[in-house]
Amino acid sequence: MELALWIQFMIGIPLVGFLVSLLVPERKEKLLSRVAFYTAGINLASILVFLVFWAGVGFQALNLKEFVLFKTDHFEFLIDFFFDRVGAVYVVVGAVLTFLITFYSRYYLHRESGYKRFFNTVLFFYVGFNITVLAGNFETLFVGWEILGLSSFLLVAFYRENLLPTRNSIKVFSIYRIGDVGLILAMWASHHLWHENVTFLKLSNAQLVSEHLVGHTGIGLFIALMLLLAAAAKSAQFPFSSWLPRAMEGPTPSSAIFYGSLSVHLGVFLLLRTFPFWENQLTVRVLIGLMGLTTAIVSTMIARVQTSVKTQIGYASLTQIGIMFIEVAAGLEVLALVHFMGNAFLRTYQLLVSPSVVAYLIREQFYGFEPKAKKVESSWMNRLRISFYVWSLKEWNLDRFINKVVFNPLKKLGHKLDFLSYRTVLLYFVPSYLLGLYLLLTGYKLPVFVHSVLPTAFAFIALMMVLKSFTERKSARLAWTMLMMNHFWMVLAIAENENFSYLEIGMYLSGVIVFGLSGLFIISWMKGHLGQSGLFDYQGYVKRYPVLAFLFLLSVLGLMGFPISPTFIGEDLLFSHIHEDQYLLAFLAALAFVMEGIAAVRIFARLFLGFKRNKSEQSPEQKSEFSLFRISDKSIIKHS
Protein backbone atom coordinates (compact mmCIF):
# COMPACT_ATOMS: atom_id res chain seq x y z
CA MET A 1 0.00 0.00 0.00
CA GLU A 2 1.31 3.42 -0.94
CA LEU A 3 2.20 5.71 1.93
CA ALA A 4 -0.16 8.41 0.61
CA LEU A 5 -3.13 6.08 1.00
CA TRP A 6 -2.56 6.15 4.76
CA ILE A 7 -4.06 9.66 4.72
CA GLN A 8 -7.44 8.01 4.28
CA PHE A 9 -7.19 6.53 7.78
CA MET A 10 -6.64 9.97 9.32
CA ILE A 11 -10.08 10.98 8.06
CA GLY A 12 -11.78 7.58 7.98
CA ILE A 13 -11.18 6.70 11.64
CA PRO A 14 -12.83 9.91 13.03
CA LEU A 15 -15.64 9.55 10.49
CA VAL A 16 -16.38 5.97 11.56
CA GLY A 17 -16.20 7.00 15.21
CA PHE A 18 -18.67 9.83 14.59
CA LEU A 19 -21.13 7.53 12.80
CA VAL A 20 -20.89 4.91 15.55
CA SER A 21 -21.48 7.56 18.24
CA LEU A 22 -24.72 8.55 16.52
CA LEU A 23 -26.04 5.02 17.04
CA VAL A 24 -25.24 4.83 20.75
CA PRO A 25 -28.27 5.53 23.00
CA GLU A 26 -28.04 8.72 25.05
CA ARG A 27 -28.46 6.93 28.37
CA LYS A 28 -25.25 4.91 27.86
CA GLU A 29 -22.76 7.57 28.92
CA LYS A 30 -19.86 5.20 29.43
CA LEU A 31 -20.18 3.70 25.96
CA LEU A 32 -20.48 7.15 24.37
CA SER A 33 -17.34 8.42 26.05
CA ARG A 34 -15.45 5.25 25.19
CA VAL A 35 -16.33 5.56 21.51
CA ALA A 36 -15.01 9.13 21.44
CA PHE A 37 -11.96 8.32 23.57
CA TYR A 38 -10.89 5.26 21.58
CA THR A 39 -11.59 6.98 18.26
CA ALA A 40 -9.21 9.79 19.17
CA GLY A 41 -6.70 7.35 20.66
CA ILE A 42 -6.65 4.97 17.69
CA ASN A 43 -6.33 7.88 15.27
CA LEU A 44 -3.45 9.35 17.30
CA ALA A 45 -1.66 5.98 17.27
CA SER A 46 -2.14 5.58 13.50
CA ILE A 47 -0.75 9.08 12.90
CA LEU A 48 2.34 8.38 14.99
CA VAL A 49 2.98 5.13 13.10
CA PHE A 50 2.49 6.99 9.82
CA LEU A 51 5.06 9.61 10.84
CA VAL A 52 7.68 6.89 11.34
CA PHE A 53 7.21 5.62 7.78
CA TRP A 54 6.99 9.19 6.47
CA ALA A 55 10.36 9.94 8.04
CA GLY A 56 11.74 6.93 6.17
CA VAL A 57 10.98 8.58 2.81
CA GLY A 58 12.59 11.87 3.81
CA PHE A 59 9.47 13.81 4.83
CA GLN A 60 8.51 14.40 1.22
CA ALA A 61 5.19 16.08 0.41
CA LEU A 62 2.46 13.58 -0.45
CA ASN A 63 -0.53 14.24 -2.69
CA LEU A 64 -3.43 11.79 -2.90
CA LYS A 65 -5.97 12.51 -5.64
CA GLU A 66 -9.00 10.67 -4.35
CA PHE A 67 -11.87 10.83 -6.81
CA VAL A 68 -13.82 13.14 -9.08
CA LEU A 69 -17.33 13.92 -7.79
CA PHE A 70 -18.56 15.74 -10.89
CA LYS A 71 -17.04 16.50 -14.27
CA THR A 72 -18.09 18.41 -17.40
CA ASP A 73 -16.22 19.67 -20.45
CA HIS A 74 -15.01 22.76 -18.59
CA PHE A 75 -15.31 21.82 -14.91
CA GLU A 76 -14.00 19.17 -12.55
CA PHE A 77 -14.88 18.88 -8.86
CA LEU A 78 -12.41 16.54 -7.22
CA ILE A 79 -11.56 15.55 -3.67
CA ASP A 80 -7.81 15.82 -3.12
CA PHE A 81 -5.61 15.33 -0.05
CA PHE A 82 -2.15 16.72 0.65
CA PHE A 83 0.35 16.06 3.45
CA ASP A 84 3.47 18.06 4.27
CA ARG A 85 5.14 19.37 7.41
CA VAL A 86 2.49 22.06 7.96
CA GLY A 87 -0.26 19.46 7.78
CA ALA A 88 1.80 17.09 9.93
CA VAL A 89 2.10 19.60 12.79
CA TYR A 90 -1.59 20.46 12.73
CA VAL A 91 -2.82 16.89 12.47
CA VAL A 92 -0.59 15.71 15.35
CA VAL A 93 -1.56 18.59 17.64
CA GLY A 94 -5.22 18.04 16.72
CA ALA A 95 -5.00 14.32 17.52
CA VAL A 96 -3.28 14.83 20.88
CA LEU A 97 -5.64 17.56 22.05
CA THR A 98 -8.78 15.76 20.89
CA PHE A 99 -7.57 12.67 22.77
CA LEU A 100 -7.04 14.72 25.94
CA ILE A 101 -10.36 16.58 25.63
CA THR A 102 -12.38 13.39 25.17
CA PHE A 103 -10.71 11.90 28.24
CA TYR A 104 -11.35 15.04 30.31
CA SER A 105 -14.96 15.39 29.15
CA ARG A 106 -15.91 11.83 30.15
CA TYR A 107 -15.99 12.97 33.77
CA TYR A 108 -16.47 16.71 33.44
CA LEU A 109 -19.82 16.37 31.64
CA HIS A 110 -21.04 13.36 33.63
CA ARG A 111 -24.87 13.43 33.86
CA GLU A 112 -24.93 16.67 31.91
CA SER A 113 -27.98 17.19 29.71
CA GLY A 114 -26.73 16.80 26.16
CA TYR A 115 -23.86 14.39 26.97
CA LYS A 116 -24.39 12.44 23.74
CA ARG A 117 -24.83 15.63 21.72
CA PHE A 118 -21.50 16.96 23.00
CA PHE A 119 -19.47 13.91 21.98
CA ASN A 120 -21.28 13.66 18.63
CA THR A 121 -20.38 17.26 17.88
CA VAL A 122 -16.76 16.96 19.03
CA LEU A 123 -16.21 13.94 16.76
CA PHE A 124 -17.96 15.79 13.93
CA PHE A 125 -15.60 18.72 14.52
CA TYR A 126 -12.61 16.36 14.49
CA VAL A 127 -13.67 15.01 11.09
CA GLY A 128 -13.92 18.57 9.73
CA PHE A 129 -10.59 19.57 11.25
CA ASN A 130 -8.74 16.65 9.65
CA ILE A 131 -10.37 17.28 6.27
CA THR A 132 -9.31 20.94 6.46
CA VAL A 133 -5.66 20.39 7.40
CA LEU A 134 -5.24 17.45 5.00
CA ALA A 135 -7.07 19.09 2.07
CA GLY A 136 -5.21 19.10 -1.22
CA ASN A 137 -7.25 21.82 -2.95
CA PHE A 138 -9.61 24.65 -2.11
CA GLU A 139 -12.77 22.62 -2.73
CA THR A 140 -11.78 19.89 -0.27
CA LEU A 141 -10.65 22.50 2.25
CA PHE A 142 -14.03 24.23 1.95
CA VAL A 143 -15.79 20.97 2.88
CA GLY A 144 -13.89 20.85 6.17
CA TRP A 145 -14.26 24.61 6.60
CA GLU A 146 -18.06 24.31 6.49
CA ILE A 147 -18.09 21.38 8.92
CA LEU A 148 -16.03 23.43 11.38
CA GLY A 149 -18.45 26.34 11.12
CA LEU A 150 -21.47 24.15 11.80
CA SER A 151 -19.90 22.27 14.71
CA SER A 152 -18.81 25.59 16.21
CA PHE A 153 -22.39 26.87 16.06
CA LEU A 154 -23.70 23.69 17.71
CA LEU A 155 -21.16 23.74 20.54
CA VAL A 156 -21.55 27.44 21.35
CA ALA A 157 -25.32 26.79 21.52
CA PHE A 158 -24.80 23.68 23.64
CA TYR A 159 -26.92 25.16 26.45
CA ARG A 160 -29.59 25.69 23.85
CA GLU A 161 -32.44 26.36 26.24
CA ASN A 162 -30.79 29.60 27.38
CA LEU A 163 -30.99 32.82 25.46
CA LEU A 164 -27.42 34.10 25.65
CA PRO A 165 -25.67 30.98 24.23
CA THR A 166 -28.21 30.91 21.39
CA ARG A 167 -27.63 34.55 20.43
CA ASN A 168 -23.86 34.23 20.69
CA SER A 169 -23.84 31.09 18.55
CA ILE A 170 -25.55 33.04 15.76
CA LYS A 171 -23.02 35.85 16.16
CA VAL A 172 -20.09 33.42 15.86
CA PHE A 173 -21.63 31.69 12.84
CA SER A 174 -22.28 35.07 11.17
CA ILE A 175 -18.62 36.10 11.45
CA TYR A 176 -17.56 32.71 10.12
CA ARG A 177 -19.81 33.28 7.11
CA ILE A 178 -18.13 36.64 6.43
CA GLY A 179 -14.89 34.72 6.10
CA ASP A 180 -16.64 32.33 3.72
CA VAL A 181 -17.14 35.24 1.29
CA GLY A 182 -13.38 35.53 1.02
CA LEU A 183 -12.83 31.82 0.53
CA ILE A 184 -15.57 31.50 -2.10
CA LEU A 185 -14.23 34.44 -4.11
CA ALA A 186 -10.67 33.12 -3.79
CA MET A 187 -11.82 29.77 -5.21
CA TRP A 188 -13.65 31.52 -8.07
CA ALA A 189 -10.66 33.65 -9.02
CA SER A 190 -8.28 30.68 -8.73
CA HIS A 191 -10.32 28.75 -11.31
CA HIS A 192 -9.85 31.58 -13.79
CA LEU A 193 -6.16 32.07 -12.99
CA TRP A 194 -5.20 28.40 -13.27
CA HIS A 195 -8.03 27.24 -15.60
CA GLU A 196 -8.32 24.12 -13.46
CA ASN A 197 -9.03 22.87 -9.95
CA VAL A 198 -5.54 23.76 -8.69
CA THR A 199 -3.96 21.64 -5.96
CA PHE A 200 -1.78 22.86 -3.12
CA LEU A 201 1.01 20.67 -4.48
CA LYS A 202 1.09 22.89 -7.58
CA LEU A 203 0.91 26.02 -5.43
CA SER A 204 4.12 24.90 -3.72
CA ASN A 205 5.92 25.09 -7.10
CA ALA A 206 7.36 28.63 -7.02
CA GLN A 207 8.27 28.69 -10.71
CA LEU A 208 4.79 27.56 -11.79
CA VAL A 209 3.12 30.17 -9.58
CA SER A 210 5.39 32.90 -10.92
CA GLU A 211 4.58 31.97 -14.53
CA HIS A 212 0.83 32.18 -13.89
CA LEU A 213 1.06 35.49 -12.06
CA VAL A 214 3.00 37.19 -14.85
CA GLY A 215 0.53 39.55 -16.45
CA HIS A 216 -2.13 38.64 -13.89
CA THR A 217 -0.94 40.56 -10.83
CA GLY A 218 -4.39 42.07 -10.28
CA ILE A 219 -6.20 38.76 -9.93
CA GLY A 220 -3.27 37.41 -7.88
CA LEU A 221 -3.61 40.29 -5.43
CA PHE A 222 -7.38 39.77 -5.28
CA ILE A 223 -6.98 36.07 -4.40
CA ALA A 224 -4.45 36.87 -1.69
CA LEU A 225 -6.68 39.52 -0.12
CA MET A 226 -9.67 37.21 -0.12
CA LEU A 227 -7.60 34.51 1.58
CA LEU A 228 -6.56 37.08 4.18
CA LEU A 229 -10.23 37.94 4.80
CA ALA A 230 -11.06 34.26 5.33
CA ALA A 231 -8.07 33.75 7.63
CA ALA A 232 -8.79 36.89 9.67
CA ALA A 233 -12.43 35.96 10.29
CA LYS A 234 -11.56 32.36 11.23
CA SER A 235 -8.77 33.38 13.62
CA ALA A 236 -10.69 36.36 15.08
CA GLN A 237 -8.11 38.90 13.94
CA PHE A 238 -8.82 42.62 14.07
CA PRO A 239 -11.52 43.82 13.44
CA PHE A 240 -13.29 40.42 13.87
CA SER A 241 -11.90 39.79 17.36
CA SER A 242 -15.11 40.29 19.32
CA TRP A 243 -16.67 36.94 18.41
CA LEU A 244 -14.09 34.88 20.32
CA PRO A 245 -15.21 35.66 23.90
CA ARG A 246 -18.84 35.25 22.78
CA ALA A 247 -17.95 31.73 21.68
CA MET A 248 -16.97 30.81 25.25
CA GLU A 249 -20.65 30.22 26.10
CA GLY A 250 -20.22 26.51 25.39
CA PRO A 251 -18.83 23.94 27.85
CA THR A 252 -15.27 24.49 28.99
CA PRO A 253 -13.87 21.45 27.06
CA SER A 254 -15.34 22.74 23.79
CA SER A 255 -13.92 26.20 24.49
CA ALA A 256 -10.53 24.59 25.01
CA ILE A 257 -10.48 22.53 21.81
CA PHE A 258 -12.17 25.14 19.61
CA TYR A 259 -11.21 28.61 20.71
CA GLY A 260 -8.10 27.92 22.69
CA SER A 261 -6.24 25.45 20.54
CA LEU A 262 -7.46 24.18 17.16
CA SER A 263 -10.22 26.04 15.34
CA VAL A 264 -8.95 29.52 16.15
CA HIS A 265 -5.52 28.69 14.65
CA LEU A 266 -6.91 27.65 11.26
CA GLY A 267 -6.51 31.17 9.88
CA VAL A 268 -2.78 30.77 10.46
CA PHE A 269 -2.96 27.38 8.75
CA LEU A 270 -4.65 28.87 5.67
CA LEU A 271 -1.92 31.49 5.35
CA LEU A 272 0.81 28.86 5.78
CA ARG A 273 -0.82 26.57 3.23
CA THR A 274 -1.10 29.33 0.60
CA PHE A 275 2.18 31.09 1.47
CA PRO A 276 3.95 30.07 -1.80
CA PHE A 277 1.20 31.86 -3.72
CA TRP A 278 1.46 35.29 -2.07
CA GLU A 279 5.03 35.30 -0.70
CA ASN A 280 6.23 37.63 -3.49
CA GLN A 281 3.35 40.09 -3.03
CA LEU A 282 4.84 42.69 -0.71
CA THR A 283 1.54 44.53 -0.22
CA VAL A 284 -0.14 41.40 1.09
CA ARG A 285 2.71 40.58 3.45
CA VAL A 286 2.63 44.09 4.91
CA LEU A 287 -1.17 43.89 5.39
CA ILE A 288 -0.91 40.52 7.15
CA GLY A 289 1.82 41.85 9.42
CA LEU A 290 -0.11 45.03 10.28
CA MET A 291 -3.26 43.05 10.97
CA GLY A 292 -1.37 40.74 13.31
CA LEU A 293 0.34 43.65 15.07
CA THR A 294 -2.93 45.54 15.57
CA THR A 295 -4.62 42.40 16.92
CA ALA A 296 -1.75 41.71 19.31
CA ILE A 297 -1.79 45.25 20.75
CA VAL A 298 -5.57 45.57 21.08
CA SER A 299 -6.05 42.03 22.45
CA THR A 300 -3.33 42.55 25.05
CA MET A 301 -5.07 45.64 26.42
CA ILE A 302 -8.50 43.96 26.41
CA ALA A 303 -7.21 40.81 28.12
CA ARG A 304 -5.70 42.79 31.00
CA VAL A 305 -9.03 44.30 32.09
CA GLN A 306 -11.47 41.41 31.64
CA THR A 307 -13.36 40.06 34.64
CA SER A 308 -14.05 36.61 33.11
CA VAL A 309 -11.19 34.14 33.15
CA LYS A 310 -12.25 32.50 29.87
CA THR A 311 -12.42 35.89 28.16
CA GLN A 312 -8.95 36.73 29.47
CA ILE A 313 -7.59 33.46 28.07
CA GLY A 314 -9.36 34.02 24.76
CA TYR A 315 -7.87 37.47 24.20
CA ALA A 316 -4.46 36.31 25.42
CA SER A 317 -4.60 33.59 22.77
CA LEU A 318 -5.55 36.19 20.16
CA THR A 319 -2.45 38.17 21.07
CA GLN A 320 -0.26 35.17 20.28
CA ILE A 321 -2.14 34.42 17.06
CA GLY A 322 -1.59 38.02 15.98
CA ILE A 323 2.14 37.47 16.49
CA MET A 324 1.86 34.28 14.42
CA PHE A 325 0.39 36.34 11.58
CA ILE A 326 3.50 38.53 11.77
CA GLU A 327 5.74 35.46 11.71
CA VAL A 328 3.95 34.03 8.67
CA ALA A 329 4.19 37.38 6.87
CA ALA A 330 7.92 37.39 7.59
CA GLY A 331 8.26 33.90 6.10
CA LEU A 332 9.16 32.26 9.42
CA GLU A 333 7.19 29.07 8.87
CA VAL A 334 9.00 26.88 11.40
CA LEU A 335 8.74 29.52 14.12
CA ALA A 336 5.02 29.96 13.43
CA LEU A 337 4.45 26.20 13.69
CA VAL A 338 6.37 25.93 16.98
CA HIS A 339 4.48 28.97 18.26
CA PHE A 340 1.18 27.35 17.28
CA MET A 341 1.99 24.17 19.19
CA GLY A 342 3.02 26.03 22.33
CA ASN A 343 0.00 28.35 22.31
CA ALA A 344 -2.45 25.51 21.60
CA PHE A 345 -1.26 23.35 24.50
CA LEU A 346 -0.98 26.29 26.91
CA ARG A 347 -4.47 27.66 26.20
CA THR A 348 -6.03 24.21 26.40
CA TYR A 349 -4.46 23.68 29.82
CA GLN A 350 -5.53 27.14 31.04
CA LEU A 351 -9.13 26.67 29.92
CA LEU A 352 -9.44 23.19 31.40
CA VAL A 353 -8.24 24.35 34.83
CA SER A 354 -10.18 27.64 34.69
CA PRO A 355 -13.20 26.38 36.72
CA SER A 356 -10.88 25.37 39.56
CA VAL A 357 -9.02 28.67 39.34
CA VAL A 358 -12.28 30.62 39.52
CA ALA A 359 -13.42 28.65 42.56
CA TYR A 360 -10.10 29.27 44.29
CA LEU A 361 -10.09 33.00 43.52
CA ILE A 362 -13.68 33.40 44.73
CA ARG A 363 -12.73 31.85 48.09
CA GLU A 364 -9.55 33.92 48.26
CA GLN A 365 -11.45 37.11 47.51
CA PHE A 366 -14.11 36.31 50.10
CA TYR A 367 -11.68 35.59 52.93
CA GLY A 368 -8.58 37.65 52.20
CA PHE A 369 -9.40 40.54 49.88
CA GLU A 370 -7.82 43.86 50.75
CA PRO A 371 -8.22 46.83 48.39
CA LYS A 372 -4.99 48.45 47.34
CA ALA A 373 -4.51 52.09 48.15
CA LYS A 374 -3.81 54.01 44.98
CA LYS A 375 -2.87 57.61 44.58
CA VAL A 376 -4.73 59.27 41.72
CA GLU A 377 -2.51 61.62 39.75
CA SER A 378 -3.92 64.10 37.29
CA SER A 379 -1.52 63.98 34.41
CA TRP A 380 -1.68 63.60 30.66
CA MET A 381 -0.21 60.12 30.79
CA ASN A 382 -2.62 59.00 33.51
CA ARG A 383 -5.64 60.29 31.60
CA LEU A 384 -4.44 58.46 28.49
CA ARG A 385 -3.99 55.28 30.50
CA ILE A 386 -7.54 55.58 31.88
CA SER A 387 -8.88 56.17 28.35
CA PHE A 388 -7.23 52.99 27.12
CA TYR A 389 -8.62 51.19 30.16
CA VAL A 390 -12.18 52.28 29.36
CA TRP A 391 -11.82 51.43 25.65
CA SER A 392 -10.50 48.00 26.58
CA LEU A 393 -13.40 47.41 28.96
CA LYS A 394 -15.71 48.08 26.01
CA GLU A 395 -13.54 45.75 23.87
CA TRP A 396 -12.89 48.71 21.58
CA ASN A 397 -16.53 48.56 20.43
CA LEU A 398 -15.59 45.94 17.83
CA ASP A 399 -19.07 44.41 17.99
CA ARG A 400 -20.64 47.76 17.23
CA PHE A 401 -18.14 48.37 14.43
CA ILE A 402 -18.93 45.08 12.66
CA ASN A 403 -22.66 45.69 13.01
CA LYS A 404 -22.38 49.24 11.70
CA VAL A 405 -20.14 48.41 8.75
CA VAL A 406 -21.45 44.98 7.71
CA PHE A 407 -24.82 43.92 9.08
CA ASN A 408 -26.73 47.18 9.59
CA PRO A 409 -26.44 48.25 5.91
CA LEU A 410 -27.67 44.80 4.87
CA LYS A 411 -30.56 45.04 7.32
CA LYS A 412 -31.52 48.45 5.91
CA LEU A 413 -31.62 46.99 2.41
CA GLY A 414 -33.75 44.12 3.68
CA HIS A 415 -36.18 46.47 5.43
CA LYS A 416 -36.74 48.28 2.12
CA LEU A 417 -38.65 45.12 1.11
CA ASP A 418 -40.93 45.06 4.15
CA PHE A 419 -43.88 45.57 1.79
CA LEU A 420 -43.36 42.07 0.44
CA SER A 421 -45.94 39.42 1.29
CA TYR A 422 -47.11 36.28 -0.45
CA ARG A 423 -49.56 38.43 -2.39
CA THR A 424 -46.97 40.93 -3.63
CA VAL A 425 -44.55 38.12 -4.47
CA LEU A 426 -47.19 36.48 -6.65
CA LEU A 427 -48.10 39.79 -8.28
CA TYR A 428 -44.62 41.10 -9.05
CA PHE A 429 -41.68 38.74 -8.58
CA VAL A 430 -43.12 35.48 -9.89
CA PRO A 431 -44.33 37.08 -13.19
CA SER A 432 -40.97 38.87 -13.53
CA TYR A 433 -39.14 35.60 -13.06
CA LEU A 434 -41.34 33.75 -15.53
CA LEU A 435 -40.82 36.55 -18.09
CA GLY A 436 -37.06 36.34 -17.72
CA LEU A 437 -37.20 32.56 -17.99
CA TYR A 438 -39.36 32.76 -21.13
CA LEU A 439 -36.96 35.20 -22.83
CA LEU A 440 -34.06 32.92 -21.96
CA LEU A 441 -35.66 29.73 -23.25
CA THR A 442 -36.95 31.29 -26.46
CA GLY A 443 -33.57 32.85 -27.21
CA TYR A 444 -35.08 36.31 -27.62
CA LYS A 445 -32.40 38.75 -28.77
CA LEU A 446 -32.04 41.68 -26.41
CA PRO A 447 -29.88 44.78 -26.95
CA VAL A 448 -26.25 44.14 -26.03
CA PHE A 449 -26.28 46.60 -23.15
CA VAL A 450 -29.46 45.12 -21.64
CA HIS A 451 -28.10 41.60 -22.02
CA SER A 452 -24.85 42.58 -20.25
CA VAL A 453 -26.73 44.16 -17.33
CA LEU A 454 -29.32 41.40 -16.75
CA PRO A 455 -27.04 38.88 -14.95
CA THR A 456 -26.00 41.47 -12.37
CA ALA A 457 -29.59 42.72 -12.01
CA PHE A 458 -30.93 39.20 -11.46
CA ALA A 459 -28.17 38.44 -8.94
CA PHE A 460 -29.06 41.65 -7.08
CA ILE A 461 -32.71 40.55 -6.93
CA ALA A 462 -31.55 37.20 -5.54
CA LEU A 463 -29.57 39.03 -2.86
CA MET A 464 -32.64 41.13 -2.03
CA MET A 465 -34.62 37.94 -1.50
CA VAL A 466 -32.03 36.78 1.00
CA LEU A 467 -31.91 40.12 2.82
CA LYS A 468 -35.70 40.16 3.04
CA SER A 469 -35.54 36.73 4.68
CA PHE A 470 -32.76 38.00 6.97
CA THR A 471 -34.95 40.80 8.32
CA GLU A 472 -38.37 39.07 8.16
CA ARG A 473 -39.99 38.49 11.55
CA LYS A 474 -43.73 38.29 10.89
CA SER A 475 -43.77 35.05 8.89
CA ALA A 476 -41.33 32.14 9.10
CA ARG A 477 -42.87 30.64 5.97
CA LEU A 478 -42.30 33.83 3.95
CA ALA A 479 -38.70 34.04 5.17
CA TRP A 480 -38.07 30.43 4.10
CA THR A 481 -39.76 30.95 0.72
CA MET A 482 -37.51 33.94 0.03
CA LEU A 483 -34.45 31.76 0.60
CA MET A 484 -35.74 29.27 -1.97
CA MET A 485 -36.49 32.04 -4.47
CA ASN A 486 -32.94 33.31 -4.13
CA HIS A 487 -31.60 30.14 -5.76
CA PHE A 488 -34.00 30.33 -8.71
CA TRP A 489 -33.10 33.97 -9.38
CA MET A 490 -29.40 33.10 -9.16
CA VAL A 491 -29.82 30.31 -11.72
CA LEU A 492 -31.53 32.78 -14.05
CA ALA A 493 -28.70 35.28 -13.56
CA ILE A 494 -25.99 32.76 -14.45
CA ALA A 495 -27.99 31.29 -17.34
CA GLU A 496 -28.27 34.80 -18.80
CA ASN A 497 -24.54 35.27 -18.33
CA GLU A 498 -23.30 32.05 -19.96
CA ASN A 499 -24.65 28.71 -21.12
CA PHE A 500 -25.75 26.84 -17.99
CA SER A 501 -26.68 23.32 -19.11
CA TYR A 502 -29.76 21.48 -17.88
CA LEU A 503 -27.54 18.93 -16.14
CA GLU A 504 -25.78 21.67 -14.20
CA ILE A 505 -29.08 23.38 -13.35
CA GLY A 506 -30.45 20.04 -12.15
CA MET A 507 -27.34 19.48 -10.01
CA TYR A 508 -27.77 22.89 -8.44
CA LEU A 509 -31.54 22.97 -7.91
CA SER A 510 -32.08 19.34 -6.87
CA GLY A 511 -30.86 19.99 -3.35
CA VAL A 512 -32.70 23.31 -3.19
CA ILE A 513 -36.03 21.75 -4.12
CA VAL A 514 -35.77 18.68 -1.86
CA PHE A 515 -34.48 20.43 1.26
CA GLY A 516 -36.45 23.61 0.59
CA LEU A 517 -39.77 21.77 0.39
CA SER A 518 -38.97 19.67 3.46
CA GLY A 519 -38.25 22.82 5.48
CA LEU A 520 -41.40 24.49 4.16
CA PHE A 521 -43.44 21.44 5.19
CA ILE A 522 -42.05 21.56 8.74
CA ILE A 523 -42.77 25.29 9.08
CA SER A 524 -46.31 24.78 7.75
CA TRP A 525 -46.86 21.89 10.20
CA MET A 526 -45.71 24.07 13.09
CA LYS A 527 -48.07 26.84 12.04
CA GLY A 528 -51.02 24.47 11.75
CA HIS A 529 -50.43 22.41 14.91
CA LEU A 530 -48.63 24.83 17.21
CA GLY A 531 -49.84 28.19 15.96
CA GLN A 532 -46.20 29.15 15.40
CA SER A 533 -45.79 31.58 12.49
CA GLY A 534 -43.56 34.52 13.49
CA LEU A 535 -39.88 34.89 14.31
CA PHE A 536 -40.04 37.63 16.93
CA ASP A 537 -38.95 35.45 19.86
CA TYR A 538 -36.79 32.40 20.46
CA GLN A 539 -39.38 29.63 20.79
CA GLY A 540 -37.27 26.76 22.13
CA TYR A 541 -39.27 23.94 20.53
CA VAL A 542 -36.20 21.68 20.45
CA LYS A 543 -37.03 20.40 23.93
CA ARG A 544 -40.52 19.24 22.92
CA TYR A 545 -39.71 18.18 19.35
CA PRO A 546 -36.03 17.12 19.12
CA VAL A 547 -36.56 14.94 16.03
CA LEU A 548 -38.40 17.74 14.24
CA ALA A 549 -35.58 20.13 15.15
CA PHE A 550 -33.01 17.72 13.71
CA LEU A 551 -34.95 17.33 10.46
CA PHE A 552 -35.32 21.08 10.11
CA LEU A 553 -31.59 21.53 10.74
CA LEU A 554 -30.93 19.09 7.88
CA SER A 555 -33.26 21.18 5.68
CA VAL A 556 -31.33 24.33 6.64
CA LEU A 557 -28.00 22.72 5.80
CA GLY A 558 -29.23 21.35 2.49
CA LEU A 559 -30.77 24.65 1.41
CA MET A 560 -27.62 26.64 2.21
CA GLY A 561 -25.41 24.24 0.24
CA PHE A 562 -23.76 22.28 3.05
CA PRO A 563 -21.83 19.20 1.82
CA ILE A 564 -24.86 16.92 2.28
CA SER A 565 -26.61 18.43 -0.74
CA PRO A 566 -25.83 18.45 -4.51
CA THR A 567 -26.19 22.23 -4.24
CA PHE A 568 -22.71 22.29 -2.66
CA ILE A 569 -21.19 21.18 -5.97
CA GLY A 570 -23.79 23.25 -7.86
CA GLU A 571 -22.54 26.46 -6.23
CA ASP A 572 -19.02 25.76 -7.47
CA LEU A 573 -20.47 24.99 -10.90
CA LEU A 574 -22.35 28.27 -10.86
CA PHE A 575 -19.22 30.30 -10.10
CA SER A 576 -17.37 28.59 -12.95
CA HIS A 577 -19.78 30.41 -15.32
CA ILE A 578 -18.94 33.86 -13.93
CA HIS A 579 -16.22 35.49 -16.04
CA GLU A 580 -12.96 36.63 -14.51
CA ASP A 581 -13.75 40.33 -15.08
CA GLN A 582 -17.21 40.15 -13.48
CA TYR A 583 -16.17 40.99 -9.93
CA LEU A 584 -19.50 42.61 -9.05
CA LEU A 585 -21.52 39.61 -10.18
CA ALA A 586 -19.22 37.24 -8.28
CA PHE A 587 -19.45 39.40 -5.15
CA LEU A 588 -23.26 39.54 -5.27
CA ALA A 589 -23.47 35.77 -5.74
CA ALA A 590 -21.03 35.06 -2.89
CA LEU A 591 -22.78 37.52 -0.57
CA ALA A 592 -26.17 35.99 -1.38
CA PHE A 593 -24.94 32.48 -0.55
CA VAL A 594 -23.28 33.58 2.68
CA MET A 595 -26.20 35.67 3.92
CA GLU A 596 -28.55 32.85 3.02
CA GLY A 597 -26.70 30.60 5.44
CA ILE A 598 -26.97 33.21 8.20
CA ALA A 599 -30.70 33.79 7.51
CA ALA A 600 -31.48 30.06 7.45
CA VAL A 601 -29.63 29.40 10.71
CA ARG A 602 -31.42 32.36 12.33
CA ILE A 603 -34.77 30.83 11.36
CA PHE A 604 -33.71 27.51 12.91
CA ALA A 605 -32.46 29.22 16.08
CA ARG A 606 -35.61 31.32 16.56
CA LEU A 607 -37.90 28.34 16.05
CA PHE A 608 -36.08 25.68 18.04
CA LEU A 609 -33.47 27.23 20.35
CA GLY A 610 -33.57 29.63 23.28
CA PHE A 611 -36.69 29.89 25.36
CA LYS A 612 -40.09 31.57 25.34
CA ARG A 613 -40.97 32.71 28.82
CA ASN A 614 -42.27 35.91 30.32
CA LYS A 615 -40.41 37.37 33.27
CA SER A 616 -43.59 37.14 35.31
CA GLU A 617 -43.51 33.36 34.87
CA GLN A 618 -40.00 33.06 36.30
CA SER A 619 -39.26 32.31 39.90
CA PRO A 620 -37.00 34.70 41.86
CA GLU A 621 -34.21 32.11 41.64
CA GLN A 622 -34.56 31.92 37.82
CA LYS A 623 -34.52 35.71 37.51
CA SER A 624 -31.39 35.91 39.64
CA GLU A 625 -29.75 33.12 37.66
CA PHE A 626 -30.60 34.81 34.36
CA SER A 627 -29.09 38.10 35.55
CA LEU A 628 -25.95 36.30 36.65
CA PHE A 629 -25.61 34.67 33.22
CA ARG A 630 -25.80 38.07 31.53
CA ILE A 631 -22.84 39.50 33.45
CA SER A 632 -20.56 36.51 33.70
CA ASP A 633 -19.54 33.33 31.98
CA LYS A 634 -22.28 30.75 32.27
CA SER A 635 -20.28 27.60 31.96
CA ILE A 636 -17.62 28.59 34.50
CA ILE A 637 -20.16 29.71 37.10
CA LYS A 638 -22.14 26.53 36.60
CA HIS A 639 -19.26 24.10 36.85
CA SER A 640 -17.06 25.85 39.37
Order of alpha helices (4+ residues) and beta strands (2+ residues): alpha-alpha-beta-beta-alpha-alpha-alpha-alpha-alpha-alpha-alpha-alpha-alpha-alpha-alpha-alpha-alpha-alpha-alpha-alpha-alpha-alpha-alpha-alpha-alpha-alpha-alpha-alpha-alpha-alpha
